[in-house]
Amino acid sequence: MNSVCYVASTVANGISTRAKNALKIIPCAIRVILAIPATAIGLAATPFAAITFGKVKLFYSLARYSHCSRLILPVIFTVAMEILNPNCKISSHDRLEGTLQKRITLKAIAKLLELTKTNNTFFNREIGSRLFAAILIPTAVVAKFVDGALAVPAVAISVITFGCIPKVNQFAYDNLKSFSSIPESISKVLILTFNPHLRTPPKQNRD
């Protein structure tokens, strides 16, 4: 009798926890719905931020909204897995940890920043850095598409195993985030192509 009560209690708790996690669909949907137009605004503002060399605070700030793109797929995946398995382990962080993102894109951006150092030659600082940034755009996009392709089987495995393999869950999450951040990378690198020396947002002009 006690064993029956225990099983019934466990099943009830599982259903209750899944129901609570299902309610997360509402804030998740809101975040995704808001992230899509925010990303569109960021991409629309990017050309204006680029041709003004990232020096106009309004355009630069709007272009940074493309950052919202990285939220879309990871948020959907995380909530879906928590509904499937309330004990599913996924570390939500703000870093981009895609497989090729770490190995190619981040190293390429570091190389770009190195070219713009003041102790470098004028050609490297002003011409080489811009050429490198222009090449970096398609490179970053291809790398992130590969990350997206790597995420597909990982997502499938996570779903099939109900999120019981933490490393696979995290691999899927990180690569989904990398793929989802393609608009952000296009915006960021395009602005750097026009002004590779840009490091921080422009300060608001004061009268």
Residue pairs with C-beta under 8 A, 6 or more apart in sequence:
14 86
17 86
18 83
18 86
21 79
21 82
21 83
21 86
22 83
24 79
24 82
24 83
25 79
25 83
28 75
28 76
28 79
31 71
31 75
32 71
32 72
32 75
32 76
34 68
35 68
35 69
35 71
35 72
35 75
36 72
38 65
38 68
39 65
39 66
39 68
39 69
39 72
39 183
39 184
41 62
41 65
42 62
42 63
42 64
42 65
42 66
42 67
42 68
42 69
42 183
42 184
42 187
43 66
43 183
43 186
43 187
44 62
45 59
45 62
45 63
45 65
46 63
46 66
46 186
46 187
46 190
46 191
47 190
48 56
48 59
48 63
49 56
49 59
49 60
49 62
49 63
49 187
49 191
50 190
50 191
50 193
50 194
50 195
51 194
52 59
52 60
53 194
53 195
53 198
54 60
54 191
54 194
54 195
54 198
54 201
54 202
55 195
55 202
56 202
57 201
57 202
57 203
57 204
57 205
60 191
60 201
60 202
61 201
63 187
63 191
64 187
64 201
66 183
66 184
66 186
66 187
66 188
67 184
69 180
69 181
69 182
69 183
69 184
70 96
70 177
70 180
70 181
70 184
71 180
72 180
73 176
73 177
73 179
73 180
74 92
74 173
74 176
74 177
74 180
77 90
77 155
77 158
77 172
77 173
77 176
78 90
78 92
78 173
80 159
81 88
81 90
81 158
81 159
81 163
81 169
82 88
84 159
84 162
84 163
85 162
85 163
85 164
87 163
88 158
88 162
88 163
88 164
88 169
89 163
89 166
89 169
89 170
90 163
90 166
90 169
90 170
90 173
91 170
91 173
92 173
96 102
96 105
96 106
96 174
96 177
96 178
96 181
97 174
97 177
97 178
98 105
98 143
98 144
98 147
98 174
98 175
98 177
98 178
98 179
99 146
99 147
99 150
99 171
99 174
99 175
99 178
100 143
100 144
100 146
100 147
100 178
101 143
101 144
101 147
101 178
101 181
104 139
104 140
104 143
105 136
105 139
105 140
105 143
105 144
105 185
108 132
108 136
108 139
108 140
109 136
109 189
111 132
112 129
112 132
112 133
112 136
112 192
112 196
114 120
115 124
115 125
115 128
115 129
115 132
115 196
116 125
116 129
116 196
116 197
117 125
118 125
125 196
125 197
129 196
130 193
130 194
130 196
132 196
133 189
133 192
133 193
133 196
134 193
136 189
136 192
137 185
137 186
137 189
137 190
137 193
140 182
140 185
140 186
140 189
141 182
141 185
141 186
143 178
144 178
144 179
144 181
144 182
144 185
145 179
145 182
147 175
147 178
147 179
148 175
148 176
148 178
148 179
150 171
150 175
151 171
151 172
151 175
151 176
151 178
151 179
154 168
154 171
154 172
154 175
155 172
155 176
157 165
157 168
157 172
158 165
158 168
158 169
158 172
161 168
163 169
191 198
192 198
